[in-house]
Amino acid sequence: MTEQPETLFAPARLWQAWLEVEVALAEAQAELGIIPDWAAEGIARVADVEVLGLEVLEAEAARTMAPIHALTRVVSARAGKAGAYVHWGATTQNVMQTGRLLLMRRALAHLRGHLAEALDRLGAMAERHAETPMIARTNRRHALPVTFGFKLAGWIEELARAADRLDAMEARVMVLPFGGAVGAMHAFGGQGQEINARMAARLGLGEMLVPGRAVNDLFADFIATTGLLAMSLERIARECYRLMAEEVGELSETLGHSVVGSSTMPHKVNPKLVVHVIAMASDLRASVAPGMEATLTANEGDSAANHLMVRTLDRAVPLAWKLARAFAELTAKITPAPERMAANLALSGAQTASERLMMLMAPVLGHLQAHDLLHDMLAEPGADPGDIAARVAALTALEGRITEAEARAALDATTYVGESARIAREGAALAAARAGQLRERAADGGAAPGYSTSRSRAQAGSAAR
């Protein structure tokens, strides 16, 4: 079955993930002499949904209303004598939570791959437009000139922070919640910690001090972190959407001649991709609240909270993957319009570079007086660069230190972009570096062991000694 967001938690995938956990348990226990080697081999030999039959597994689950107990029965029946040792000392929630984590890690790998694509494209665009001037806007009004590459660098850095959060989240979340009925490893004959260590190594997960059944904060962490990613993708997409309006026209989606915007208005070609990103991001952010609610478990186990968490994960995890894919597709279709950027920059005339002229005047007049003089001049109707430059040069308080030509040059908005070009090029380099790192993590499926509280305990013990 090809991996797709829509089939991430498909029944066959869930059953296979649970079987993978059962095999890891049996192999770890066989290494420790808890069960015979031949039993672990027999369990592993039949632990395949195609061998056991999806219909058989689901029919037994429907009969018992206990999926992992059903799995144990079906494996036991198929594995012969080895079946007597399946699920030795484990409990349902151990297997279900761990199996779901394995599938979430696969989704995370795909998500990282799509973010890498987006960063590659944004980085290339930032390099290409490092010196393309445009107007920056604050409170939806013209502010100062920057370059389009500078704006892209801001998006890139925000995505890099989102990627950092994914890495930190993975280290916390991808751990093995496998501790028996209540998390204290009762049925493992004093070898629970070693069983956990060996299972975690096999499954590419970290270890936990208390691998209980009520650890839904792990899953909420995943949802909250992807919710923050959704926030960033939506913010960027909404900015693109605003810049695509005819009145602005600084960006567009290149969709091809055959794309139709309206069934009634032949002239319309609406943005298509950006609106899907915005809608999906908003939907994913809305999953954070129920994810938090599902962490409010009672005591050492709470099926009601677990059911809510599963329902939330079933929507949120595939949606995060689809959102990252849609955002990557959007970055492939964004087309900047430098000529419109230049035209919009010129709309405010002398005003957008007035800060530079103010800073030329400030050493003589002081910052506040220079600011207020220019504010009053620019507030007058019809103020243009030539008029402002002449009036500033004529100010007796400046003692002739600023010529009209110098004042006029200072008001040239196209040359007052600060360090935009440097920032844009550094943003492009950041995009390339972070995309490479994301691809490396995606290629290994995110299987690197996460944060291990057992290692942390050992370090704490050393420090205490």
C-alpha positions, -999 to +999 in steps of 0.1 A: +000+000+000+015+033-011+019+057+018-006+086+016-021+108+043-055+093+037-043+058+044-019+065+072-042+050+098-059+026+075-069-007+093-042-027+076-015-002+086-026-001+122-028-038+126+007-042+110+021-015+134+007-034+163+022-066+151+056-049+148+053-040+185+044-076+194+074-089+175+098-064+192+084-075+225+088-112+218+124-108+204+135-087+234+120-113+258+137-142+240+171-125+242+165-123+280+154-159+283+119-149+294+103-168+264+120-194+242+138-183+210+117-205+189+086-188+203+098-154+192+107-168+158+073-183+154+055-151+164+076-131+139+070-156+111+032-150+112+031-113+122+019-101+089-016-088+081-016-106+048-006-138+065-032-135+093-059-119+071-073-085+077-109-098+077-100-124+103-084-098+126-113-074+122-140-101+127-123-112+160-120-075+171-157-070+164-166-101+184-144-092+215-145-054+212-108-056+222-085-052+192-052-063+208-068-092+225-082-102+191-047-098+176-033-121+203-059-147+196-054-147+159-016-148+161-018-175+187-040-197+165-017-192+135+017-195+153+010-229+169+030-235+201+047-202+197+014-185+200+013-193+237+040-166+243+025-137+223+018-105+242+037-118+273+031-094+301+019-065+279-014-046+279-036-033+251-028+003+255+010-004+254+006-019+219-019+005+205-001+037+216+033+024+204+019+013+171+003+046+165+036+064+173+053+044+147+028+055+121+030+091+133+068+090+128+062+080+092+039+110+087+065+132+103+091+119+078+068+129+048+060+162+065+097+170+067+102+161+031+076+186+020+090+213+042+124+207+025+108+212-009+092+244+002+125+257+017+144+249-015+120+269-036+117+298-012+155+299-008+161+300-046+135+328-048+152+348-020+185+346-038+170+356-071+151+386-055+176+396-029+177+431-045+142+434-059+128+465-041+093+465-027+074+483+001+071+469+036+038+473+053+029+478+089-007+481+101-015+475+064+000+509+054+033+517+036+063+516+059+098+514+046+114+500+014+128+464+016+134+438-010+112+408-018+141+385-009+141+401+026+104+391+030+112+356+018+140+354+044+115+361+071+093+332+059+123+310+057+135+317+092+100+311+106+099+277+088+133+269+102+120+276+137+090+253+129+115+226+118+134+231+151+102+226+170+095+194+151+130+181+160+126+189+197+091+175+197+102+142+181+128+137+208+102+141+235+073+122+218+089+093+200+094+072+232+082+037+241+051+037+264+054+001+273+050-008+310+023-034+314-011-029+330-004+004+348+031+012+338+051-003+366+062-034+346+046-059+371+046-090+348+082-088+335+099-105+364+121-075+373+134-072+337+110-045+326+136-018+322+158-041+301+128-052+280+120-016+274+155-007+264+157-036+239+123-029+224+130+008+221+163+001+203+144-022+178+117+002+172+139+033+170+122+049+200+135+065+232+129+051+267+106+063+295+109+062+333+071+057+337+058+040+305+022+042+316-011+042+298-021+078+307+008+096+289-014+114+264+007+145+267+031+129+242+004+129+216-008+163+225+027+176+221+027+163+185-007+179+178+004+212+194+037+214+175+020+207+142-006+233+152+022+258+155+035+247+121+000+253+108+000+288+123+032+297+104+021+282+071-012+299+074+004+333+082+026+330+051-002+318+029-025+347+041+003+372+032+005+356-002-032+358-006-032+396+002-004+402-022-024+385-050-052+410-049-055+431-081-050+463-061-016+449-050-006+424-076+028+416-063+023+378-063+002+354-084-002+317-088+009+303-121-018+277-128-020+274-165-044+287-192-071+260-186-077+270-150-111+286-145-119+310-117-156+315-120-185+298-138-202+332-144-174+357-148-151+347-177-124+371-167-118+356-132-088+335-124-089+330-086-061+319-064-065+281-060-037+267-039-033+294-013-069+291-002-065+254+004-034+260+025-053+286+046-083+263+051-063+232+061-041+252+084-071+266+102-086+232+105-053+217+119-050+246+145-085+237+157-073+202+166-051+215+193-080+221+218-094+186+217-058+172+218-052+192+250-086+180+264-075+143+258-045+148+281-068+151+312-066+114+320-077+100+353-053+079+374-032+053+355-056+048+326-087+064+311-104+049+280-126+079+274-096+103+271-078+077+249-108+075+226-108+113+222-071+113+216-073+087+189-102+105+172-081+137+173-050+121+160-068+104+132-077+138+118-047+159+129-018+137+118-028+131+082-040+167+080-005+180+090+010+158+063-015+171+037-009+207+048+028+205+044+024+189+009-001+216-001+023+243+011+051+228-009+029+228-040+020+265-034+057+275-033+061+258-067+034+280-082+041+314-066+052+340-092+065+374-080+058+406-101+088+429-097+072+456-119+041+458-096+064+459-065+082+489-081+049+506-089+035+501-054+067+513-039+064+545-059+029+552-047+040+569-015+064+592-033+088+609-009+074+594+022+088+558+023+124+569+025+118+599+047+135+581+076+169+584+057+165+621+053+154+625+089+186+607+100+207+631+078+190+660+096+191+646+131+229+653+139+222+690+134+186+694+146+182+664+169+160+634+162+127+648+175+129+681+157+139+665+124+111+640+127+085+667+134+096+690+106+094+662+080+061+649+095+045+683+089+060+687+054+049+652+043+014+657+057+007+686+033-012+676+001+008+671-030+042+668-013+067+654-038+104+645-034+116+676-053+096+700-032+106+683+001+142+682-009+142+719-017+125+729+015+148+708+036+179+722+019+166+758+026+161+753+063+184+778+081+187+756+111+206+731+089+233+757+082+236+745+046+249+711+056+225+692+034+222+701-003+191+698-023+207+670-043+216+651-012+181+655+002+166+643-030+189+613-032+180+605+004+143+603-006+150+577-034+130+547-020+146+522-044+180+527-028+169+527+008+164+490+016+187+487+046+205+454+048+177+436+029+200+420+003+224+406+029+195+392+049+179+377+018+211+359+008+216+346+043+180+335+043+187+316+011+217+299+027+196+290+058+169+275+035+194+253+017+210+241+050+177+234+068+163+217+037+192+194+037+188+185+073+151+179+069+158+155+040+183+136+061+157+132+089+130+123+064+152+097+047+157+077+079+120+079+086+126+098+118+138+065+134+166+079+154+160+073+191+145+102+210+150+115+244+157+088+269+148+093+305+168+063+314+199+080+301+188+111+320+185+092+352+220+078+347+234+113+342+215+125+373+229+097+393+265+105+382+259+142+391+246+132+426+277+110+432 
